[in-house]
């Protein structure tokens, strides 16, 4: 998933990179070992203009249902494995300058999701050329 000399954020659109950055920060706050799709979904739901929150509200859900979903995500995130180690991940664009905790890696599930999205995007660009 890593291109030579590139972080994941450099391979994404600005909006997607911002969500990944929020997910990394969320994993760091929870001291989780890896950034998972759950971190990404939680970041998308937590932002006032987040994609998941907007989808939730467009589906005619009550705003409290979004808040309940956000709380469910927090419960699950609190149960993910935590790490006391300080790590730096060039894949995530993490730096260890001030000894802040950075998640060590992307979960296999999140890498697979990125790869599926890239494949879908490539298929779409090939279809649009035909």
C-alpha positions as CSV (number, residue, x, y, z in Angstrom):
1,X,0.0,0.0,0.0
2,X,3.0,2.3,0.3
3,X,4.5,3.9,-2.8
4,X,8.2,4.6,-2.6
5,X,8.6,7.7,-0.4
6,X,4.9,8.3,0.0
7,X,2.7,8.1,3.0
8,X,-0.9,6.8,2.8
9,X,-2.2,10.4,3.0
10,X,-0.2,11.4,-0.1
11,X,-2.0,8.7,-2.1
12,X,-5.5,9.9,-1.1
13,X,-7.7,12.9,-2.0
14,X,-7.4,15.8,0.4
15,X,-10.8,14.9,2.0
16,X,-9.9,11.2,2.4
17,X,-6.4,12.1,3.8
18,X,-8.0,14.4,6.4
19,X,-10.3,11.5,7.5
20,X,-7.3,9.2,7.8
21,X,-5.4,11.8,9.8
22,X,-8.4,12.1,12.1
23,X,-8.5,8.3,12.4
24,X,-4.8,8.2,13.2
25,X,-5.3,10.8,15.9
26,X,-8.2,8.8,17.3
27,X,-6.2,5.7,17.4
28,X,-3.4,7.6,19.2
29,X,-5.8,9.0,21.8
30,X,-7.1,5.5,22.5
31,X,-3.5,4.2,22.4
32,X,-4.5,1.5,20.0
33,X,-1.8,-0.5,18.3
34,X,-3.3,-0.2,14.8
35,X,-5.5,2.1,12.8
36,X,-8.6,0.2,11.8
37,X,-11.7,0.8,9.6
38,X,-13.5,1.4,12.9
39,X,-11.2,4.4,13.6
40,X,-12.0,5.7,10.1
41,X,-15.7,5.2,10.5
42,X,-15.7,6.8,13.9
43,X,-13.8,9.8,12.5
44,X,-16.3,10.1,9.7
45,X,-19.2,10.1,12.2
46,X,-17.6,12.4,14.8
47,X,-16.9,15.3,12.4
48,X,-19.9,17.7,12.3
49,X,-19.6,17.6,8.4
50,X,-18.4,14.0,8.3
51,X,-19.5,11.8,5.6
52,X,-21.0,9.1,7.8
53,X,-22.8,11.7,9.9
54,X,-24.3,13.2,6.8
55,X,-25.4,9.8,5.5
56,X,-26.9,8.9,8.9
57,X,-28.9,12.2,8.9
58,X,-29.9,11.8,5.2
59,X,-31.4,8.4,6.0
60,X,-33.9,10.2,8.2
61,X,-32.4,9.0,11.4
62,X,-32.9,11.0,14.5
63,X,-29.8,13.0,15.5
64,X,-29.7,11.0,18.8
65,X,-29.2,7.8,16.7
66,X,-26.0,9.3,15.3
67,X,-24.9,10.1,18.9
68,X,-25.8,6.5,20.0
69,X,-23.7,5.1,17.1
70,X,-20.8,7.4,18.1
71,X,-21.0,6.1,21.7
72,X,-21.0,2.5,20.4
73,X,-17.9,3.2,18.4
74,X,-16.2,4.7,21.5
75,X,-17.0,1.5,23.5
76,X,-15.5,-0.7,20.9
77,X,-12.4,1.6,20.4
78,X,-11.8,1.4,24.1
79,X,-11.8,-2.4,23.9
80,X,-9.2,-2.5,21.1
81,X,-5.6,-3.6,22.1
82,X,-3.6,-0.7,23.5
83,X,0.1,-0.3,23.4
84,X,2.4,1.6,25.7
85,X,5.2,1.7,23.2
86,X,6.1,4.9,21.4
87,X,6.2,4.2,17.7
88,X,6.8,6.1,14.5
89,X,5.2,5.0,11.3
90,X,6.4,6.4,8.0
91,X,3.5,4.6,6.3
92,X,1.1,6.8,8.3
93,X,3.3,9.9,8.1
94,X,3.9,9.7,11.8
95,X,6.9,11.5,13.4
96,X,8.4,10.9,16.8
97,X,9.7,14.4,17.5
98,X,8.1,14.9,20.9
99,X,7.7,11.3,21.9
100,X,4.0,11.3,21.1
101,X,2.4,7.9,20.7
102,X,1.7,6.9,17.1
103,X,-0.1,3.8,16.1
104,X,2.4,1.3,14.7
105,X,0.5,0.4,11.5
106,X,-2.6,0.2,9.5
107,X,-4.7,-2.9,10.2
108,X,-4.9,-5.6,7.5
109,X,-8.6,-4.8,7.1
110,X,-7.9,-1.1,6.5
111,X,-5.1,-1.8,4.0
112,X,-7.5,-4.2,2.2
113,X,-10.2,-1.5,2.2
114,X,-7.7,1.0,0.6
115,X,-6.7,-1.6,-2.0
116,X,-10.4,-2.3,-2.9
117,X,-11.0,1.4,-3.2
118,X,-8.0,1.9,-5.4
119,X,-9.1,-1.1,-7.6
120,X,-12.6,0.3,-7.8
121,X,-11.3,3.7,-8.8
122,X,-9.0,2.2,-11.5
123,X,-12.0,0.2,-12.9
124,X,-14.0,3.4,-13.0
125,X,-11.4,5.3,-14.8
126,X,-11.0,2.5,-17.4
127,X,-14.7,2.3,-17.9
128,X,-15.0,6.0,-18.4
129,X,-12.3,5.9,-21.1
130,X,-14.3,3.3,-23.0
